[in-house]
Amino acid sequence: MKRIGILLFTILYITSCSKKNDPGCMSVPPGEEASSMAAFCKKNSIIYTVDSNGIYYQVLDQGSGITPNDNSIITATYIAKTLDGNVIEDNSTTPVTSPLYKFIEGWRIAIPYIQKGGHIKMVIPSSLAFGCTGSDKVAPNSPVYYDVVLIDVN
């Protein structure tokens, strides 16, 4: 019985690892998306800085007070778009409250660039957004744009 349990665990472990390394799902390195991200910023008058992860961002208002971390509960309004302008999500009038760690990796990296009350525009490489799988509104390996106002940090 113990051997069957170990065998099942091993099979589950190998199958879960093989899904992560699925050669059919390859993330695009941020450098390969740099020209399209820079062109989007230029077209939309975003005066950007590029961080070491490849996120293009512009802090419009630094805010003040608490700087969020992964464990912070944040309240924010935002609009998300693909680089061709299709709206993914519009929460610009309805604030969303959630722990920062539940957002995409690009948010977890860039939102701490501002504090409570801050405003940031971010163009996030696909590898830090929805990756090679995409979502119902985002094609695989597509960078995404967010315009975020950080209302509160707890």
Order of alpha helices (4+ residues) and beta strands (2+ residues): alpha-alpha-beta-beta-beta-beta-alpha-beta-beta
